Structure formats: C-alpha cells, structure tokens
C-alpha cells in the first residue's frame, strides 16, 4: 500500500528532510547519499526554502527514523559515516516527474505551474507548462486505493494572476493560516519603513506644488503632467 498522508501526514520537519534528500539526489549526486551533517545543512538553507527552518541534528535524526519506518528513506551503512537516501517514488507510488514536483512544493511552498517548471530546471526539464500541469492533475485526481490526492489547487490569492498548487503530504492545507502568512508578507516591513515612505510621499507632493507655483508665476507650461502622490 503506497504512503497515505490521510492516515499518517508528514510533520513539517519530516517533509523538509524528505524534500532535501530529493533535491540533493538530483542537484549534487556526487555527494549523495547524504550524511546527517550534510542533510541538516541542506534543510536549513536560506535560499530556495519557504519557510526557512532551523532543524537540529536530533530533529533530523528523529525525522529520518520516522521516514525509514514509512519506507520513504533508507539508511546506508558500512561506510565511514552513516548516509541516507530517499525512497520517495517507490514509497509513495509516483513517477519521478511527480516526485520532483512534490519535492519542490515541500521545499518552496505553494507555486504556480509556471513557477514549478522554472524551479525544477536543475531537477528535471519539463518540456512545457502543459507537461507540468498534466502531472499535477494526475496527482490531484489520484484514486483512494493509491493513497488519494497528493496536491490541491488553491483559490486564487487577491491580486494574483494564476492559482498556486500545494502538496497534501502533510495533510489538508490550512487556508486561513496560508492567507495570514501571505498578508503578513505583503505588509510593510516595519513601522519605521512605513514612516519613511510616508515622509517621501509628502516631500514629492511638496515639490510638485512648488513646480506648479513657479510655472504659474513665470507664465510657462509645465514640462510634463505632475504625478499625484499615492492616495490623491
């Protein structure tokens, strides 16, 4: 029976560990399988990660043991250091292309089909967006006897042109938490930054008023239409 996230969803740490194994198998094959130290370093990367995490050695080791029991990771012994590799396509029952898409969704969060195609470049070259969408549709329509759907197409976010996909390996997507995170990301970075922006807007408005007054006193037309500051 393939892995069924409805019965036993992955934790955030397990998903990050598993996705890191998937990534490194394709991007740095010469150093794969991974030691625990290399795996933790990959889990805690600042780039190509959403969210950025701080996984400890103990947490990674615990996640690896859980993934091994789920037949999603394999321990490779007999070397100077114990190494680990994933068993994702076989353990979940998906083709390699689908495993790539799921790995990217676990590492980088919800993405559009176009974003997935670009981000997959070092993992696998999809011919076009339609190819990506075909594999996503297959994952979304996965039958119950195979473990059920593994991705979901999210509602279009305000201001977004395209809908994004999310994985279901960690269980159902918490839409409220996701929307709150998106709103937080769109908010001003800090009160100080907001104050600075407002001050600059006021300066622009004052300069525009001065230009208009001088042009009127000199009897010359303005060179170009004045740009109204935001909110006016």
JOJO-V601012 format. One record per backbone hydrogen bond with DSSP energy under -1.0 kcal/mol. CO is the residue of the C=O (numbers start at 1). NH is the residue of the N-H. If there is no record, write none. Layout:
co = [CO:CO]
nh = [NH:NH]
This chain:
co = [4:4:11:12:13:14:15:16:17:18:19:20:21:23:23:24:28:29:34:35:36:37:38:39:40:42:56:57:58:59:60:61:62:63:64:65:66:67:67:68:72:74:76:83:84:85:87:88:89:89:91:95:96:97:98:99:100:101:102:103:104:105:107:111:112:113:114:115:116:118:120:120:128:129:130:131:132:133:134:135:136:137:139:143:143:144:150:152:157:164:165:166:168:169:173:174:175:176:177:178:179:180:181:182:190:191:192:193:194:195:196:197:198:199:200:201:202:203:204:205:206:207:208:209:210:211:212:213:214:215:229]
nh = [7:8:15:16:17:18:19:20:21:22:23:24:25:26:27:28:31:32:84:39:40:41:42:43:44:45:60:61:62:63:64:65:66:67:68:69:70:72:73:71:87:85:83:76:34:74:91:92:93:94:3:99:100:101:102:103:104:105:106:107:108:109:50:165:116:117:118:119:120:121:123:124:132:133:134:135:136:137:138:139:140:141:150:146:148:147:168:166:160:154:111:152:171:10:175:178:179:180:181:182:183:184:185:186:194:195:196:197:198:199:200:201:202:203:204:205:206:207:208:209:210:211:212:213:214:215:216:217:218:220:232]
